[in-house]
Amino acid sequence: MALDGITTAAIAAELREKLVGGRIDKIHQPLADEIRFSVRGMGANYKVLASANSGHPRIHITEQARENPMTAPLFCMVLRKHIAGGRILDICQPDFERILILKIESANEMGDLTVKNLILEIMGKHSNLILTDENNKILDSIKRVSHEKSSVREVLPGKTYVFPPSQDKKNPLELEEPSFRSLLHTQEGRQLQEFLYKTYTGISPVMAAEICHRAGLDASDACVQLKGEQETALFSAFRQVMEEVRQNHFSPAVYYQKEGGRALDFGVLEMTQFAGLPKKEYPTISALLEVFYTERDNAAHIRQKSHDTRRLVMTNIERCVKKKDIQQKTLRDVAGKDKWKLKGELITANIYAIPPKAASFRAINFYDPEMKEIEIRLDPEKTPAENAQSYFNKYNKAKRTLTAMEIQQKQNDEELAYLESVLNALDAVKDDADLAEIRTELAESGFIRRQPLKKGQQKPKKAKPMRYISSDGFEILVGKSNLQNDELTLRTAEPTDIWMHTKEIPGSHVIIRTNGTGEVPVPTLEEAASLAAYYSKAKNSSMVPVDYTLRKNVKKPNGAKPGMVIYLTNKTIYITPKEELIEQLKTE
């Protein structure tokens, strides 16, 4: 569900209750499109996140911290100058739009108290955070919009702030039955759901469908087909929804699919259309948004930060694939090397029977049990001895090429397998520490240049393996990078722990802690195998082969790349990974 006007109203109600009267402190801008600040007062301290991210714009109270840049961006400095220490007077939502305005009283350069406006516009890719003064003049914005970017509205320092262009929608808080019926009767060819969200401000398609469901109507029904009592039911359901908003009767909850357990949607009012589906209720809208968007935001953040690393790995994989094709072509070219040796020997054996300047001659192949004749091409400009030597030279060169190619092919195959394992690790990255560890690994392997720490920059935190608990109570650890796989397998695991890995498929090392017994129940073995398959390149496949053995049977060859090991006396289990099982096993 998008942050529509109803969700925005719920956020505004919570923020008014907790923040009005408090003072702003500690303003930071950890991301290009996100600010965070503290509000102290009213007997409590709150951290507020305000994001103009094009995918997940929002504002809510947060419990999570994010690492801040060493140097504050310009917009952050402007906020610190104008509203740091300021008191929040009010938080309003104009005309039920997806806009929130924080009115903040703070002192200007002369020491006089003035009111600044911090405005969050929730408008998809056009979302923005804007700071204006008491005269509605823009002091700055987190995204500057010039005339070249938008001919409709400029958002630049010094310009007068104006609201985004109106779509001529009606404010649902001013809902009246006569005008509602009149508008309904003019909706030629429109369905009920479309009529509601395209006529009234702040109503999303999901909430429009909810209103229809409460009225006992199908959202796809045509407006012109409604009868009098159906019109009354629709209006009554709409009015009931808006009355709940007006009275701040919010019920934040996330609704989940029955199959797979994936989050389907969230709502701040009771969503009767999702009755019967699993749901999780939250005490506040902030708590809901924190959970619902954190994972999505983090995934987008990691995807953006890992883009260059992923491209580097993909480029090297493509290079290895091209090299493999060239090597295979070369091997095909030298596959007939024994024939060249044979021809050289036959020429030598028949050297006195070959006439001068001959272009070819036929000789009995005495290596053939049937003693068949073969034709041998010759260079007329060379003597028979020189022709024989040419064939021997060609054979010896092919033999050297084959020897070198076997070594190069082995090295290339190992490098390709390693790079594919890195690519798989990038898919499993959860946070900045995981990504930093992969970049460190690539630097140690010589694929990228090691970047020295800048002055004052802290060393990246060491990433930890993922931890799960099986249904039988056994701890299962899963590596998230090749360096972590080595650490987990070679240093963390005990010799009697069980080690798992997908068979000849890039993936994570998985360790089952057996508490010294070397044995675990079958359900635990299957669950750990599911984890190994899930965190591998075969994540979306069925019947994935997973090898397992005691940790003491796993060795790392000298000079092997990170994560590369060999193992003996293993068994194989075939498993189809299921995401719902992974979620059930997760502990943190």
Summary of the structure (lengths in Angstrom):
residues: 588
radius of gyration: 35.0
end to end distance: 26.1
largest distance: 116.7
contacts: 1815
relative contact order: 0.06
helix: 40%
strand: 22%
